[in-house]
Amino acid sequence: MVLSASPSSLSCPAIDVRNLSKVYPDGLTALNQINLQIQQGEIFALLGPNGAGKTTLISIICGLVNVGQGQVLVGGRDVVSEYRAARKQIGLVPQELTLNIFDNVWNTLVFSRGVFGKPRDDAHLESVLKSLSLWDKRHTKIQSLSGGMKRRVLIAKALAHEPDILFLDEPTAGVDVELRRDMWRLVASLRARGVTIILTTHYIEEAEAIADRIGIINHGEILLVEDKQALMNKLGRKQLILHLRNPMTSLPKSLEKFVLQRGEDSQTLIYDYDDNQASHHVTDVLSAVHASGLEVDDVQTRQRSLEEIFVGLVEGEA
């Protein structure tokens, strides 16, 4: 599978959204002053609750919904004034199954490739189908396929014209484990070839596993965009969890200077900490607990997950 960026896009972001707003005729503000840059070759995860504006934003970038106010550039091409050149760079895997059920798998890919003005390349289509375990289904009509196989065809269709940018809008919602595994293997392969991948998902552990950067959107506004690891380091609260041999009736006075939470069973102590804390580091807490006479059976550490960070941000903003 040969994928290459167009010359015009080599020195600019893959996606550049500038002051984008979208208000529907009924008065609903779907997007409000969105500014977002997605760099070439990165995996960007866009997270948000239902109705947050994720699909509207993707639809505008892909040219499926008209721009309200602002500007969107794809590989340096304006999605309004240079629609065909911008859209040609994009592959989209939508949430809904949008396929001609009376056609077969092979013809679906050949047609999609032709729509984007690409010359026929059977070797490329064969590679795509094999990567998605669809090769033996190439002559099967879409209507005869299972839901999971139809989802695979959608992905193959999005890749038929060798896009520089791939949008995956809730790609693994309701699909089987095998397809999820094949998809992430394919994502890794595409990323190695320099394809930019934008992912929306309700499975936040997937974003945590594969994304380079995370964007969180709610009520049509971007709450944050940050490198995943930096976000985890900054907001991924760390905890020291001490399991005591015997229940506590009260916290010893010598431990009151530390901000310790007692578990509901009175047999657990929880200490929130940061690796960069100048004082009261975990070693100080452990020494003080030992000196207090409390007997510790087990010690655990835990870091808040991306899902917990996401929920905290959305609830705090709501």
Phi and psi restraints in degrees (value plus and minus 20) as a CYANA .aco file:
   2 VAL   PHI    -122.6   -82.6
   2 VAL   PSI     104.4   144.4
   3 LEU   PHI    -150.8  -110.8
   3 LEU   PSI     112.5   152.5
   4 SER   PHI    -165.0  -125.0
   4 SER   PSI     126.2   166.2
   5 ALA   PHI     -98.1   -58.1
   5 ALA   PSI     127.4   167.4
   6 SER   PHI     -91.6   -51.6
   6 SER   PSI     128.2   168.2
   7 PRO   PHI     -74.8   -34.8
   7 PRO   PSI     -55.8   -15.8
   8 SER   PHI     -88.3   -48.3
   8 SER   PSI     -37.3     2.7
   9 SER   PHI    -121.0   -81.0
   9 SER   PSI     -19.6    20.4
  10 LEU   PHI     -88.3   -48.3
  10 LEU   PSI     -47.2    -7.2
  11 SER   PHI    -132.9   -92.9
  11 SER   PSI      -1.5    38.5
  12 CYS   PHI    -157.4  -117.4
  12 CYS   PSI     144.1   184.1
  13 PRO   PHI     -81.7   -41.7
  13 PRO   PSI     133.9   173.9
  14 ALA   PHI     -84.0   -44.0
  14 ALA   PSI     -64.0   -24.0
  15 ILE   PHI    -148.3  -108.3
  15 ILE   PSI     111.3   151.3
  16 ASP   PHI    -153.8  -113.8
  16 ASP   PSI      84.8   124.8
  17 VAL   PHI    -123.6   -83.6
  17 VAL   PSI     104.5   144.5
  18 ARG   PHI    -143.7  -103.7
  18 ARG   PSI      93.7   133.7
  19 ASN   PHI      29.5    69.5
  19 ASN   PSI      26.4    66.4
  20 LEU   PHI    -105.7   -65.7
  20 LEU   PSI     106.5   146.5
  21 SER   PHI    -150.0  -110.0
  21 SER   PSI     129.1   169.1
  22 LYS   PHI    -161.8  -121.8
  22 LYS   PSI      96.6   136.6
  23 VAL   PHI    -138.8   -98.8
  23 VAL   PSI     103.8   143.8
  24 TYR   PHI    -101.6   -61.6
  24 TYR   PSI     140.8   180.8
  25 PRO   PHI     -75.0   -35.0
  25 PRO   PSI     -48.3    -8.3
  26 ASP   PHI    -100.3   -60.3
  26 ASP   PSI     -16.4    23.6
  27 GLY   PHI      75.5   115.5
  27 GLY   PSI     -25.4    14.6
  28 LEU   PHI     -89.6   -49.6
  28 LEU   PSI     104.4   144.4
  29 THR   PHI    -109.5   -69.5
  29 THR   PSI      82.5   122.5
  30 ALA   PHI    -101.2   -61.2
  30 ALA   PSI     -56.2   -16.2
  31 LEU   PHI    -156.9  -116.9
  31 LEU   PSI     122.0   162.0
  32 ASN   PHI    -154.3  -114.3
  32 ASN   PSI      84.8   124.8
  33 GLN   PHI      31.7    71.7
  33 GLN   PSI      38.4    78.4
  34 ILE   PHI    -103.3   -63.3
  34 ILE   PSI     107.5   147.5
  35 ASN   PHI    -144.8  -104.8
  35 ASN   PSI     103.3   143.3
  36 LEU   PHI    -175.9  -135.9
  36 LEU   PSI     111.5   151.5
  37 GLN   PHI    -140.5  -100.5
  37 GLN   PSI     110.7   150.7
  38 ILE   PHI    -138.4   -98.4
  38 ILE   PSI     104.6   144.6
  39 GLN   PHI    -103.3   -63.3
  39 GLN   PSI     136.8   176.8
  40 GLN   PHI     -83.6   -43.6
  40 GLN   PSI     114.8   154.8
  41 GLY   PHI      62.5   102.5
  41 GLY   PSI     -17.6    22.4
  42 GLU   PHI    -116.7   -76.7
  42 GLU   PSI     141.7   181.7
  43 ILE   PHI    -125.2   -85.2
  43 ILE   PSI      96.6   136.6
  44 PHE   PHI    -134.8   -94.8
  44 PHE   PSI     104.3   144.3
  45 ALA   PHI    -122.6   -82.6
  45 ALA   PSI     103.4   143.4
  46 LEU   PHI    -124.7   -84.7
  46 LEU   PSI      94.5   134.5
  47 LEU   PHI    -132.6   -92.6
  47 LEU   PSI     127.9   167.9
  48 GLY   PHI     155.0   195.0
  48 GLY   PSI     135.1   175.1
  49 PRO   PHI     -89.9   -49.9
  49 PRO   PSI     150.9   190.9
  50 ASN   PHI     -77.1   -37.1
  50 ASN   PSI     115.5   155.5
  51 GLY   PHI      61.9   101.9
  51 GLY   PSI     -12.1    27.9
  52 ALA   PHI     -95.3   -55.3
  52 ALA   PSI     -43.2    -3.2
  53 GLY   PHI      98.1   138.1
  53 GLY   PSI     -15.8    24.2
  54 LYS   PHI     -79.9   -39.9
  54 LYS   PSI     -73.4   -33.4
  55 THR   PHI     -87.4   -47.4
  55 THR   PSI     -56.0   -16.0
  56 THR   PHI     -82.3   -42.3
  56 THR   PSI     -64.0   -24.0
  57 LEU   PHI     -82.6   -42.6
  57 LEU   PSI     -66.3   -26.3
  58 ILE   PHI     -82.6   -42.6
  58 ILE   PSI     -62.2   -22.2
  59 SER   PHI     -83.8   -43.8
  59 SER   PSI     -56.3   -16.3
  60 ILE   PHI     -89.0   -49.0
  60 ILE   PSI     -65.3   -25.3
  61 ILE   PHI     -79.9   -39.9
  61 ILE   PSI     -58.4   -18.4
  62 CYS   PHI    -103.9   -63.9
  62 CYS   PSI     -19.2    20.8
  63 GLY   PHI      59.2    99.2
  63 GLY   PSI      -3.0    37.0
  64 LEU   PHI    -110.8   -70.8
  64 LEU   PSI     -41.0    -1.0
  65 VAL   PHI    -148.4  -108.4
  65 VAL   PSI     119.1   159.1
  66 ASN   PHI     -86.9   -46.9
  66 ASN   PSI     122.9   162.9
  67 VAL   PHI     -85.8   -45.8
  67 VAL   PSI     116.2   156.2
  68 GLY   PHI    -103.7   -63.7
  68 GLY   PSI    -103.5   -63.5
  69 GLN   PHI    -141.5  -101.5
  69 GLN   PSI     130.1   170.1
  70 GLY   PHI      83.9   123.9
  70 GLY   PSI    -186.2  -146.2
  71 GLN   PHI    -164.0  -124.0
  71 GLN   PSI     125.4   165.4
  72 VAL   PHI    -149.7  -109.7
  72 VAL   PSI     106.5   146.5
  73 LEU   PHI    -134.3   -94.3
  73 LEU   PSI     115.9   155.9
  74 VAL   PHI    -138.1   -98.1
  74 VAL   PSI      91.7   131.7
  75 GLY   PHI      37.3    77.3
  75 GLY   PSI      13.5    53.5
  76 GLY   PHI      65.0   105.0
  76 GLY   PSI     -21.4    18.6
  77 ARG   PHI    -121.8   -81.8
  77 ARG   PSI     111.8   151.8
  78 ASP   PHI     -92.2   -52.2
  78 ASP   PSI     109.8   149.8
  79 VAL   PHI     -91.4   -51.4
  79 VAL   PSI     -32.0     8.0
  80 VAL   PHI    -117.7   -77.7
  80 VAL   PSI     -78.6   -38.6
  81 SER   PHI     -97.3   -57.3
  81 SER   PSI     -41.9    -1.9
  82 GLU   PHI    -146.7  -106.7
  82 GLU   PSI      30.5    70.5
  83 TYR   PHI     -75.6   -35.6
  83 TYR   PSI     -71.9   -31.9
  84 ARG   PHI     -83.1   -43.1
  84 ARG   PSI     -63.0   -23.0
  85 ALA   PHI     -86.4   -46.4
  85 ALA   PSI     -56.8   -16.8
  86 ALA   PHI     -91.2   -51.2
  86 ALA   PSI     -67.1   -27.1
  87 ARG   PHI     -87.1   -47.1
  87 ARG   PSI     -49.3    -9.3
  88 LYS   PHI     -83.2   -43.2
  88 LYS   PSI     -44.9    -4.9
  89 GLN   PHI    -100.9   -60.9
  89 GLN   PSI     -30.0    10.0
  90 ILE   PHI    -129.7   -89.7
  90 ILE   PSI     117.5   157.5
  91 GLY   PHI    -134.0   -94.0
  91 GLY   PSI     114.9   154.9
  92 LEU   PHI    -145.6  -105.6
  92 LEU   PSI     106.4   146.4
  93 VAL   PHI    -128.2   -88.2
  93 VAL   PSI      80.3   120.3
  94 PRO   PHI     -98.8   -58.8
  94 PRO   PSI     148.9   188.9
  95 GLN   PHI     -86.9   -46.9
  95 GLN   PSI     -62.3   -22.3
  96 GLU   PHI    -103.3   -63.3
  96 GLU   PSI     130.6   170.6
  97 LEU   PHI    -100.5   -60.5
  97 LEU   PSI      85.7   125.7
  98 THR   PHI    -136.4   -96.4
  98 THR   PSI      63.6   103.6
  99 LEU   PHI    -157.4  -117.4
  99 LEU   PSI     132.2   172.2
 100 ASN   PHI    -100.4   -60.4
 100 ASN   PSI      83.3   123.3
 101 ILE   PHI     -88.4   -48.4
 101 ILE   PSI     -34.1     5.9
 102 PHE   PHI    -112.6   -72.6
 102 PHE   PSI     -25.2    14.8
 103 ASP   PHI    -117.0   -77.0
 103 ASP   PSI     145.3   185.3
 104 ASN   PHI    -115.0   -75.0
 104 ASN   PSI     152.8   192.8
 105 VAL   PHI     -83.7   -43.7
 105 VAL   PSI     -66.8   -26.8
 106 TRP   PHI     -81.8   -41.8
 106 TRP   PSI     -67.6   -27.6
 107 ASN   PHI     -83.8   -43.8
 107 ASN   PSI     -52.3   -12.3
 108 THR   PHI     -80.6   -40.6
 108 THR   PSI     -62.7   -22.7
 109 LEU   PHI     -92.9   -52.9
 109 LEU   PSI     -60.6   -20.6
 110 VAL   PHI     -80.8   -40.8
 110 VAL   PSI     -64.1   -24.1
 111 PHE   PHI     -83.7   -43.7
 111 PHE   PSI     -65.8   -25.8
 112 SER   PHI     -81.2   -41.2
 112 SER   PSI     -61.6   -21.6
 113 ARG   PHI     -82.7   -42.7
 113 ARG   PSI     -61.5   -21.5
 114 GLY   PHI     -85.9   -45.9
 114 GLY   PSI     -55.1   -15.1
 115 VAL   PHI     -76.7   -36.7
 115 VAL   PSI     -55.1   -15.1
 116 PHE   PHI    -110.8   -70.8
 116 PHE   PSI      -7.5    32.5
 117 GLY   PHI      55.0    95.0
 117 GLY   PSI      -1.3    38.7
 118 LYS   PHI    -109.4   -69.4
 118 LYS   PSI     119.6   159.6
 119 PRO   PHI     -87.5   -47.5
 119 PRO   PSI     134.5   174.5
 120 ARG   PHI     -80.5   -40.5
 120 ARG   PSI     115.8   155.8
 121 ASP   PHI    -164.9  -124.9
 121 ASP   PSI      67.4   107.4
 122 ASP   PHI     -84.1   -44.1
 122 ASP   PSI     -52.1   -12.1
 123 ALA   PHI     -84.9   -44.9
 123 ALA   PSI     -60.5   -20.5
 124 HIS   PHI     -86.2   -46.2
 124 HIS   PSI     -65.1   -25.1
 125 LEU   PHI     -84.0   -44.0
 125 LEU   PSI     -58.1   -18.1
 126 GLU   PHI     -82.0   -42.0
 126 GLU   PSI     -62.4   -22.4
 127 SER   PHI     -82.3   -42.3
 127 SER   PSI     -62.9   -22.9
 128 VAL   PHI     -82.8   -42.8
 128 VAL   PSI     -67.5   -27.5
 129 LEU   PHI     -83.2   -43.2
 129 LEU   PSI     -60.0   -20.0
 130 LYS   PHI     -87.6   -47.6
 130 LYS   PSI     -56.9   -16.9
 131 SER   PHI     -86.1   -46.1
 131 SER   PSI     -40.0     0.0
 132 LEU   PHI    -131.1   -91.1
 132 LEU   PSI      -3.8    36.2
 133 SER   PHI      35.3    75.3
 133 SER   PSI      22.6    62.6
 134 LEU   PHI    -136.2   -96.2
 134 LEU   PSI     -22.6    17.4
 135 TRP   PHI     -78.7   -38.7
 135 TRP   PSI     -61.5   -21.5
 136 ASP   PHI     -94.3   -54.3
 136 ASP   PSI     -26.6    13.4
 137 LYS   PHI    -124.9   -84.9
 137 LYS   PSI     -11.0    29.0
 138 ARG   PHI     -82.2   -42.2
 138 ARG   PSI     -47.1    -7.1
 139 HIS   PHI    -120.5   -80.5
 139 HIS   PSI     -12.5    27.5
 140 THR   PHI    -106.2   -66.2
 140 THR   PSI     119.6   159.6
 141 LYS   PHI     -91.8   -51.8
 141 LYS   PSI     125.0   165.0
 142 ILE   PHI     -77.0   -37.0
 142 ILE   PSI     -58.5   -18.5
 143 GLN   PHI     -84.1   -44.1
 143 GLN   PSI     -38.7     1.3
 144 SER   PHI    -110.0   -70.0
 144 SER   PSI     -26.0    14.0
 145 LEU   PHI    -106.6   -66.6
 145 LEU   PSI     133.9   173.9
 146 SER   PHI     -92.3   -52.3
 146 SER   PSI     148.2   188.2
 147 GLY   PHI     -79.4   -39.4
 147 GLY   PSI     -60.8   -20.8
 148 GLY   PHI     -84.7   -44.7
 148 GLY   PSI     -59.9   -19.9
 149 MET   PHI     -88.1   -48.1
 149 MET   PSI     -56.8   -16.8
 150 LYS   PHI     -82.6   -42.6
 150 LYS   PSI     -57.9   -17.9
 151 ARG   PHI     -82.9   -42.9
 151 ARG   PSI     -59.4   -19.4
 152 ARG   PHI     -82.6   -42.6
 152 ARG   PSI     -60.0   -20.0
 153 VAL   PHI     -83.9   -43.9
 153 VAL   PSI     -58.4   -18.4
 154 LEU   PHI     -78.5   -38.5
 154 LEU   PSI     -62.7   -22.7
 155 ILE   PHI     -85.8   -45.8
 155 ILE   PSI     -65.2   -25.2
 156 ALA   PHI     -80.6   -40.6
 156 ALA   PSI     -61.7   -21.7
 157 LYS   PHI     -80.8   -40.8
 157 LYS   PSI     -59.8   -19.8
 158 ALA   PHI     -86.6   -46.6
 158 ALA   PSI     -45.6    -5.6
 159 LEU   PHI    -117.1   -77.1
 159 LEU   PSI     -24.3    15.7
 160 ALA   PHI     -80.1   -40.1
 160 ALA   PSI     -55.3   -15.3
 161 HIS   PHI    -118.3   -78.3
 161 HIS   PSI      -3.3    36.7
 162 GLU   PHI      36.6    76.6
 162 GLU   PSI      39.7    79.7
 163 PRO   PHI     -91.9   -51.9
 163 PRO   PSI     134.5   174.5
 164 ASP   PHI    -102.7   -62.7
 164 ASP   PSI     -41.7    -1.7
 165 ILE   PHI    -151.3  -111.3
 165 ILE   PSI     112.7   152.7
 166 LEU   PHI    -143.6  -103.6
 166 LEU   PSI     104.2   144.2
 167 PHE   PHI    -119.8   -79.8
 167 PHE   PSI     107.8   147.8
 168 LEU   PHI    -137.8   -97.8
 168 LEU   PSI      82.0   122.0
 169 ASP   PHI    -116.1   -76.1
 169 ASP   PSI      81.6   121.6
 170 GLU   PHI      30.6    70.6
 170 GLU   PSI      34.4    74.4
 171 PRO   PHI     -89.5   -49.5
 171 PRO   PSI     -45.6    -5.6
 172 THR   PHI    -128.2   -88.2
 172 THR   PSI      -7.7    32.3
 173 ALA   PHI     -84.7   -44.7
 173 ALA   PSI      97.0   137.0
 174 GLY   PHI      55.5    95.5
 174 GLY   PSI      -5.5    34.5
 175 VAL   PHI    -121.8   -81.8
 175 VAL   PSI     145.9   185.9
 176 ASP   PHI     -98.7   -58.7
 176 ASP   PSI     146.0   186.0
 177 VAL   PHI     -81.3   -41.3
 177 VAL   PSI     -57.8   -17.8
 178 GLU   PHI     -82.3   -42.3
 178 GLU   PSI     -63.7   -23.7
 179 LEU   PHI     -85.7   -45.7
 179 LEU   PSI     -60.8   -20.8
 180 ARG   PHI     -79.8   -39.8
 180 ARG   PSI     -62.7   -22.7
 181 ARG   PHI     -84.3   -44.3
 181 ARG   PSI     -65.1   -25.1
 182 ASP   PHI     -82.6   -42.6
 182 ASP   PSI     -58.8   -18.8
 183 MET   PHI     -85.4   -45.4
 183 MET   PSI     -64.6   -24.6
 184 TRP   PHI     -91.4   -51.4
 184 TRP   PSI     -48.6    -8.6
 185 ARG   PHI     -85.4   -45.4
 185 ARG   PSI     -62.1   -22.1
 186 LEU   PHI     -85.9   -45.9
 186 LEU   PSI     -62.3   -22.3
 187 VAL   PHI     -77.5   -37.5
 187 VAL   PSI     -64.2   -24.2
 188 ALA   PHI     -81.6   -41.6
 188 ALA   PSI     -59.9   -19.9
 189 SER   PHI     -85.3   -45.3
 189 SER   PSI     -63.8   -23.8
 190 LEU   PHI     -85.3   -45.3
 190 LEU   PSI     -62.3   -22.3
 191 ARG   PHI     -80.1   -40.1
 191 ARG   PSI     -59.3   -19.3
 192 ALA   PHI     -83.9   -43.9
 192 ALA   PSI     -44.4    -4.4
 193 ARG   PHI    -111.0   -71.0
 193 ARG   PSI     -18.1    21.9
 194 GLY   PHI      73.5   113.5
 194 GLY   PSI     -11.0    29.0
 195 VAL   PHI     -95.0   -55.0
 195 VAL   PSI     115.3   155.3
 196 THR   PHI    -103.2   -63.2
 196 THR   PSI     111.9   151.9
 197 ILE   PHI    -144.5  -104.5
 197 ILE   PSI     105.7   145.7
 198 ILE   PHI    -134.1   -94.1
 198 ILE   PSI     103.9   143.9
 199 LEU   PHI    -141.5  -101.5
 199 LEU   PSI     112.0   152.0
 200 THR   PHI    -134.3   -94.3
 200 THR   PSI     120.5   160.5
 201 THR   PHI    -178.6  -138.6
 201 THR   PSI     130.2   170.2
 202 HIS   PHI    -110.7   -70.7
 202 HIS   PSI     -33.7     6.3
 203 TYR   PHI    -109.0   -69.0
 203 TYR   PSI      66.1   106.1
 204 ILE   PHI     -85.6   -45.6
 204 ILE   PSI     -44.8    -4.8
 205 GLU   PHI     -83.5   -43.5
 205 GLU   PSI     -46.5    -6.5
 206 GLU   PHI     -88.3   -48.3
 206 GLU   PSI     -64.3   -24.3
 207 ALA   PHI     -81.4   -41.4
 207 ALA   PSI     -61.0   -21.0
 208 GLU   PHI     -84.5   -44.5
 208 GLU   PSI     -52.7   -12.7
 209 ALA   PHI     -99.4   -59.4
 209 ALA   PSI     -56.0   -16.0
 210 ILE   PHI    -139.0   -99.0
 210 ILE   PSI     -37.6     2.4
 211 ALA   PHI     -98.2   -58.2
 211 ALA   PSI     128.6   168.6
 212 ASP   PHI    -106.6   -66.6
 212 ASP   PSI     -63.3   -23.3
 213 ARG   PHI    -150.5  -110.5
 213 ARG   PSI     135.3   175.3
 214 ILE   PHI    -140.8  -100.8
 214 ILE   PSI     113.8   153.8
 215 GLY   PHI    -139.5   -99.5
 215 GLY   PSI     116.9   156.9
 216 ILE   PHI    -139.4   -99.4
 216 ILE   PSI     107.0   147.0
 217 ILE   PHI    -142.1  -102.1
 217 ILE   PSI     121.9   161.9
 218 ASN   PHI    -174.1  -134.1
 218 ASN   PSI     120.1   160.1
 219 HIS   PHI      32.1    72.1
 219 HIS   PSI      16.2    56.2
 220 GLY   PHI      56.4    96.4
 220 GLY   PSI      -9.4    30.6
 221 GLU   PHI    -147.4  -107.4
 221 GLU   PSI     123.5   163.5
 222 ILE   PHI     -98.4   -58.4
 222 ILE   PSI      99.6   139.6
 223 LEU   PHI    -101.9   -61.9
 223 LEU   PSI     -57.6   -17.6
 224 LEU   PHI    -185.1  -145.1
 224 LEU   PSI     136.1   176.1
 225 VAL   PHI    -156.5  -116.5
 225 VAL   PSI     102.4   142.4
 226 GLU   PHI    -174.9  -134.9
 226 GLU   PSI     131.7   171.7
 227 ASP   PHI     -74.4   -34.4
 227 ASP   PSI     115.5   155.5
 228 LYS   PHI     -78.2   -38.2
 228 LYS   PSI     -66.9   -26.9
 229 GLN   PHI     -87.5   -47.5
 229 GLN   PSI     -57.6   -17.6
 230 ALA   PHI     -84.2   -44.2
 230 ALA   PSI     -58.8   -18.8
 231 LEU   PHI     -84.0   -44.0
 231 LEU   PSI     -64.5   -24.5
 232 MET   PHI     -83.7   -43.7
 232 MET   PSI     -59.5   -19.5
 233 ASN   PHI     -87.2   -47.2
 233 ASN   PSI     -55.7   -15.7
 234 LYS   PHI    -102.5   -62.5
 234 LYS   PSI     -61.4   -21.4
 235 LEU   PHI    -133.3   -93.3
 235 LEU   PSI     -29.6    10.4
 236 GLY   PHI    -101.6   -61.6
 236 GLY   PSI      56.3    96.3
 237 ARG   PHI     -68.3   -28.3
 237 ARG   PSI     114.1   154.1
 238 LYS   PHI    -121.4   -81.4
 238 LYS   PSI     126.3   166.3
 239 GLN   PHI    -153.2  -113.2
 239 GLN   PSI     120.3   160.3
 240 LEU   PHI    -123.3   -83.3
 240 LEU   PSI     103.4   143.4
 241 ILE   PHI    -135.7   -95.7
 241 ILE   PSI      99.8   139.8
 242 LEU   PHI    -129.2   -89.2
 242 LEU   PSI     102.1   142.1
 243 HIS   PHI    -118.3   -78.3
 243 HIS   PSI      97.4   137.4
 244 LEU   PHI    -108.3   -68.3
 244 LEU   PSI     133.7   173.7
 245 ARG   PHI     -90.0   -50.0
 245 ARG   PSI     -56.2   -16.2
 246 ASN   PHI    -148.8  -108.8
 246 ASN   PSI     130.4   170.4
 247 PRO   PHI     -83.3   -43.3
 247 PRO   PSI     128.8   168.8
 248 MET   PHI    -113.8   -73.8
 248 MET   PSI     119.4   159.4
 249 THR   PHI    -106.8   -66.8
 249 THR   PSI     -51.4   -11.4
 250 SER   PHI    -179.0  -139.0
 250 SER   PSI     141.1   181.1
 251 LEU   PHI     -98.7   -58.7
 251 LEU   PSI     106.8   146.8
 252 PRO   PHI     -75.9   -35.9
 252 PRO   PSI     122.7   162.7
 253 LYS   PHI     -79.1   -39.1
 253 LYS   PSI     -52.6   -12.6
 254 SER   PHI     -85.6   -45.6
 254 SER   PSI     -34.6     5.4
 255 LEU   PHI    -122.1   -82.1
 255 LEU   PSI     -21.0    19.0
 256 GLU   PHI     -88.3   -48.3
 256 GLU   PSI     -41.7    -1.7
 257 LYS   PHI     -92.6   -52.6
 257 LYS   PSI     -37.8     2.2
 258 PHE   PHI    -112.7   -72.7
 258 PHE   PSI     125.5   165.5
 259 VAL   PHI    -106.9   -66.9
 259 VAL   PSI      70.8   110.8
 260 LEU   PHI    -130.9   -90.9
 260 LEU   PSI     118.1   158.1
 261 GLN   PHI    -121.6   -81.6
 261 GLN   PSI     117.2   157.2
 262 ARG   PHI    -114.1   -74.1
 262 ARG   PSI     114.3   154.3
 263 GLY   PHI     -90.4   -50.4
 263 GLY   PSI     141.4   181.4
 264 GLU   PHI     -81.6   -41.6
 264 GLU   PSI     -45.5    -5.5
 265 ASP   PHI    -105.3   -65.3
 265 ASP   PSI     -19.2    20.8
 266 SER   PHI      39.2    79.2
 266 SER   PSI      -2.2    37.8
 267 GLN   PHI    -145.5  -105.5
 267 GLN   PSI      -5.6    34.4
 268 THR   PHI    -154.9  -114.9
 268 THR   PSI     116.5   156.5
 269 LEU   PHI    -138.0   -98.0
 269 LEU   PSI     114.6   154.6
 270 ILE   PHI    -142.3  -102.3
 270 ILE   PSI     108.9   148.9
 271 TYR   PHI    -143.8  -103.8
 271 TYR   PSI      98.6   138.6
 272 ASP   PHI    -101.8   -61.8
 272 ASP   PSI     115.0   155.0
 273 TYR   PHI    -168.4  -128.4
 273 TYR   PSI     147.9   187.9
 274 ASP   PHI    -148.5  -108.5
 274 ASP   PSI     118.5   158.5
 275 ASP   PHI     -77.9   -37.9
 275 ASP   PSI     -45.8    -5.8
 276 ASN   PHI    -115.9   -75.9
 276 ASN   PSI     -11.8    28.2
 277 GLN   PHI     -80.8   -40.8
 277 GLN   PSI     112.8   152.8
 278 ALA   PHI     -98.1   -58.1
 278 ALA   PSI     -47.3    -7.3
 279 SER   PHI    -154.2  -114.2
 279 SER   PSI     144.9   184.9
 280 HIS   PHI      34.8    74.8
 280 HIS   PSI      26.8    66.8
 281 HIS   PHI     -94.1   -54.1
 281 HIS   PSI     152.3   192.3
 282 VAL   PHI     -78.7   -38.7
 282 VAL   PSI     -54.5   -14.5
 283 THR   PHI     -84.4   -44.4
 283 THR   PSI     -56.0   -16.0
 284 ASP   PHI     -84.9   -44.9
 284 ASP   PSI     -61.3   -21.3
 285 VAL   PHI     -84.9   -44.9
 285 VAL   PSI     -66.8   -26.8
 286 LEU   PHI     -81.3   -41.3
 286 LEU   PSI     -60.9   -20.9
 287 SER   PHI     -84.9   -44.9
 287 SER   PSI     -61.8   -21.8
 288 ALA   PHI     -87.6   -47.6
 288 ALA   PSI     -59.5   -19.5
 289 VAL   PHI     -83.1   -43.1
 289 VAL   PSI     -63.8   -23.8
 290 HIS   PHI     -82.1   -42.1
 290 HIS   PSI     -63.7   -23.7
 291 ALA   PHI     -86.9   -46.9
 291 ALA   PSI     -45.4    -5.4
 292 SER   PHI     -94.5   -54.5
 292 SER   PSI     -33.1     6.9
 293 GLY   PHI      76.1   116.1
 293 GLY   PSI     -24.3    15.7
 294 LEU   PHI     -92.8   -52.8
 294 LEU   PSI     116.0   156.0
 295 GLU   PHI    -117.5   -77.5
 295 GLU   PSI     107.3   147.3
 296 VAL   PHI    -122.9   -82.9
 296 VAL   PSI     105.3   145.3
 297 ASP   PHI    -107.2   -67.2
 297 ASP   PSI     -56.8   -16.8
 298 ASP   PHI    -172.4  -132.4
 298 ASP   PSI     129.2   169.2
 299 VAL   PHI    -147.1  -107.1
 299 VAL   PSI     111.8   151.8
 300 GLN   PHI    -150.8  -110.8
 300 GLN   PSI     134.8   174.8
 301 THR   PHI    -142.2  -102.2
 301 THR   PSI     131.3   171.3
 302 ARG   PHI    -169.6  -129.6
 302 ARG   PSI     121.8   161.8
 303 GLN   PHI    -138.4   -98.4
 303 GLN   PSI     118.3   158.3
 304 ARG   PHI     -80.8   -40.8
 304 ARG   PSI     115.7   155.7
 305 SER   PHI     -98.8   -58.8
 305 SER   PSI     146.8   186.8
 306 LEU   PHI     -80.4   -40.4
 306 LEU   PSI     -56.1   -16.1
 307 GLU   PHI     -81.8   -41.8
 307 GLU   PSI     -62.0   -22.0
 308 GLU   PHI     -86.6   -46.6
 308 GLU   PSI     -58.5   -18.5
 309 ILE   PHI     -81.9   -41.9
 309 ILE   PSI     -65.9   -25.9
 310 PHE   PHI     -80.2   -40.2
 310 PHE   PSI     -68.8   -28.8
 311 VAL   PHI     -81.9   -41.9
 311 VAL   PSI     -62.3   -22.3
 312 GLY   PHI     -81.6   -41.6
 312 GLY   PSI     -61.9   -21.9
 313 LEU   PHI     -87.9   -47.9
 313 LEU   PSI     -64.9   -24.9
 314 VAL   PHI     -86.5   -46.5
 314 VAL   PSI     -63.7   -23.7
 315 GLU   PHI     -87.3   -47.3
 315 GLU   PSI     -56.1   -16.1
 316 GLY   PHI     -89.9   -49.9
 316 GLY   PSI     -47.8    -7.8
 317 GLU   PHI    -107.5   -67.5
 317 GLU   PSI     -42.0    -2.0
